[in-house]
Structures are given as C-alpha cells and as structure tokens.
Amino acid sequence: MTTGQLVIVGCGIELGRHISERTLSEIHSADVVFVMADAFAQQWLRSLRPDCHSLARYYGDTKDRRQTYREMESVILEAVRAGHHVCAVFYGHPGVFAQVPHNAMRLARAEGFATRMEAGISADACLYADLGLDPGDRGVQSFEATRFLISRYPANPAALLILWQVALSGNLDCIGFKPDADRLQILVDKLLRWYPANTSVLLYEAARLPIQRFRADWLPLIELPQARYREYTTLVIPPVSEPDQDEETLARLSRLSARMATLPD
C-alpha cells in the first residue's frame, strides 16, 4: 500500500502577505517540508518549521540547472517513497514557470502516490496589479525568454508581450544567472522584426518584501542589452498597434444577429 503523499504549495511573491491559510495548514501538518524560495522567505518559513529542508543547496554557480532540478525532484520523491506526508513549498505559484513541482507530481503519480497542488500568488498576478494591465483587454503573449528566442513564435504587436527570466535569454547551457549583453542583443534583434527600435518597453520586478516597491523601469527597446537585471526581471512590451479586425467573421456574426432579431419572442 502506498502511504506517502505529496502536496505542492506556493508561498506567493511578497513575504508573509501572499501565503494562504490553506498553505500554512499544509506546512504545519506535513511530516517533511521542503522549501525553494528566496532567502527572506526561507528564513520566515524556517520559523514555522525549523526542520524544513532547503532545496536551494542544490544550485551551483557552475552547475547545469537541469541537473539541479533532477536532484530536487529526487530528494522530494525519496521522502514520499519513505511513506511520509511531504509538503514542498515554492515561491510564487508552484505551477507557473516551475519545472520541479510539475515533474515531481508526475513522477509521484506514476508510482501510485496521491498528489495535490495548491495555488499561490504568482509574479504575473503581481504584474497585472502593479502595472494596471488587464490581459483580457488586448490579449497576452507570455513566454520564457529563451524559449521565445529559439522558437518560431511570432510576436503580435497588437497584444501585450511578456518575456520571463529575460536576464537569462539565450543561456542554452543553463549555467549561472548573470545577464549577457551579446545574448540580449540577439533577443533585441529578433524583437525588431515586429517592434520599432524606439519602442518603450518595461523591466518589471515584483516587490518581495512589504517595505519594498515594485520595479517598473521604462526604456527604449534598443537599450535592453545595457540595462540592469536580476534573474527574475521580466520584460513587458505593451501593444504598439491596433488589432486587425476579421471582417469575414464580423460579417457572419452580423448576419446571425440580424436573423435572431427577426425571430419571435
């Protein structure tokens, strides 16, 4: 009988303020707790569970992050296989731009263990609130920056474009967290296919502490390679054109509306 179970939770972005009562309950009741969050959040979570295990120790400046992720998944699964009720805490929303939570749950389910994920407040939720942007207004394109760079995704300048982890754009080796101006220039060159060089773009960072303000620095697209970055800096490009209307579909909808208007009540 498989008695171990895995619950993945998110502690949000802003320390203390974003964590839900459900998440706190899972942290308190678990047999084993793993944490992958920033240093302040880890310190705060350790005050709740002094016995929690930090997953940050698997990172290394010269280590491939893909290896780090596999090691994190392995240690989580070992605890589940040992029959423990395991809670793994990740910053933000544990299901948004996070490989380890999804992979760990998939592996645990394949072995017959019960798994569950609890939502958290993610960086994109903070972005929409802080910048006053509505993804339902003009639509949103949201990509991890390197995946956007190396894939044939067409950008739509009539919709909002968000590129996550832009500092790591083009870092195919998955080693280190420092931005590289030459790789960022390649990203700019690709974006110039759809956007003028003087397009005003935004570098965004959500506040992580209650005493902080979020970062929202505007600059011309062409100046991105020389900008200041952290590993979690996000690039936001607002719409620069109006969407083309689908005249054929509009005509069909108009004819349908006209027919429905003639029907008896």
N, C-alpha and C positions, 0 to 999 in steps of 0.2 A: 504494500500500500504506500502511495506517495504522499507523505505528510507535509513535506516542505511546501512553502508558498512564497510568491514574490509580489510585492506591491511597490510600484514606482510612483514617486510623488514629486511635485515641483514646489520649491520654496519661493518662487517669484523672483523678481529682479531687485526690488528695494527691500533692504534688510528689515525683517520683523513685520513690516506693514503689509506685505503681499501674501504671507503664508496663511492658509485657511485652517479652520478648526479641524476639518477632516484630515488634513495633512499632519497637524500636530498630534491628533489621536493615533494615526498610523505610526508616527515616530516613537511615541511613548509606549505603544503596545507591542512593538516588534521585538523579536529575540535578538536580531542582529541588524544594525543600521550602518549603511554605507553613505558617504556624503561626497558629492562632487559639486562644489560651489566656490565662490571667491573666498579670500582669507577671512574677511569680516563675517560672512555668513557661516563659514565653518566654525569660527570661534563661538558664535552665538549658538549654533546647533550643538556644539560640544557642551554648552551649559545645560542643555536639555537632556542630552545623552552623553555623559562623559566617556562612555565605552564605544562611541561611534568610530568607524574606520574611514579615514580619508582616502579617497581614490586619487587624489592629486599626486600622491607619491609615485605613481606610475609614469608621470610625464618626465621628459628629459630634454635638455636643450639640443642635443644632437641625436635624438631618438625619433624614429618614424612614428607619427601619431597613430597610424593604423595598428602598429604593434601595441601601443599604449591601450587603445580601445579593446583589443582582444584580451589583454591581460585584465582589464577591468571586468569585462564580461565573465572571464574565467573565475575570478575570485568571488563574484556575486553568485554564480552558479554552484560553486563548491559549497557555499553556505546553504543554499536551497537544497542541494542533494543530501546534505547532512541532516535534513529534516527540520530546519529552522524556519520560522516566520521571518522573512527578510524584507526590510524596507530600504530602498535605495533612493536617496534624495538628490535631485539635480536642480541647478539654478534655473530660474525662469519656468517655462513649461517643459516637462520632461519629454514631450513628444514632438517638440518643434526644434528643428536643426540639431538633433541629438541622435547619434547612431547607437550609442551603447544601450540606452533604455529599450529601444525597439529590438535590437539584436538579442539582448538578454531575455526579454519576454518571449521572443520567438523560440529561442533555444529551450527555455524552461517549459513552454507549452508542448514542444515536440517530445519532451521527456515525460509528459503527463502531469506536470505541476500546475497548480492554479496560479494565475497571474492576473494583475489588475493595474491600471494606471489611473492616477488622479491628476486632473488638470491643474496647472499653475498659471500665474500671470506671466506672459511671455514678453520678449522685447518688442515684438510688433504691436502688441496691445498697448504698451507704453508709448511707442512711436505715434500711433494714431491719436492718443490722448494728448501727448505733449505738443505735437505739431498741428493739431486741429485738422487732421486729414481723415477723410471718410473713404474707405476702399470701395464702397458701393456707389460712389459718385461717378467716377470715370473708369472704374476697374483698377486692378493692381496686378503687376507682374512682380513676382518675388522669387529670387534665385540666390543660391550660394554663389559668391562672386567667381570662383574658379570654374565651377560647373557652367556658369553662363559664358565665361571666357572661352572655354574649349569646346562648347557645343554650338550647334547651329540654331540657337534660339534667336528668333527675330525680335528685336525690341519694338514696341509700339509707342511712338512718341505722343500719342493721344491719350495714353493711360499712365498711371503712376508706376514708376520702376523703382524697386528696392533691391539692392545687392548687399547681402550679408557677408561679414568677415572680409570686407574689401581690402584690409591690410594684407591679407594672405593671398590676394589674387595671383594666380599663376604659380603658386608654390606646389608644384607637382610632386616634390619629394616628401611633402608633409612633415618637414623638419623645421623647427623654430617658429617664432611668432613675429619676427621683425618684418616690417614692410620693405619692399624693394622697388626703388624708383623706376628701374627698367621694366619690371613686370607690370607696374601700374601704368606705365606709358603704353604698353601693349593693350591694356584694358581701355585706356582713353582712345587709342587709335580705332578700336572696334566700335566704341560708342559714337565716334564721329561719323559712322555710317548713317546714323539716324538723328544726331543732335548737332547743332552748330557749336563751334569751339567756345563761344562766349556764353553758352547756356549756364544759367545759375543752378548749381547743384548744392546739395546739403550733406554735410557729415554729421551724423547723429550718434549720440551715446546716451542711453538711459541713465538716470541717477540711480546709484546703488546704495546710497545712504540717505536717511531723511534730511540731513543737513546739506546735501548736495543739490545742485540744479543740473538738469539735463544739458547736454551739449547740442547746439544747433548752429553750426558754422557754415555760412554761405560762401561760395567761391565759384569762379568760372570753371567749367569742365576741364579746360586745357591745363589748369594749375593743379590738378589732383596729384600728380607724381611728387610734388614738393610739399604736400600737406602733412599735418601731424596726425598720426594714427595710434590707436590701441588695437589689440587683437579683436576686440568686439565692436569696433567702429563700423557703422552702417552707412552706405551711400544711398541717398534718396534723390531721385530725379522727378520733379513734378511734370505733369503733362505740358507739352510745349505747342500742341496743335489741337484742333478740333477733330473729333472722330468723323470719318466719312459715313454718311448715312446709307443704309442698304435700301435703295429706292424700290427694288423689286419686292422685298419683304414688306415695306411700308405700304405699298400699293395693295398687296394681298390682304393685309390687316385692315386697310381702309374699306375694301370691298366687303370683307367679312362683317365689319361693324355696321356697314350700310344695310346688309341683308338682315342682320339681327334686329336692327331698328324698325324694320317693317313687319316683324313677327308680332302676332297678337300677344297681349299680356297673359 
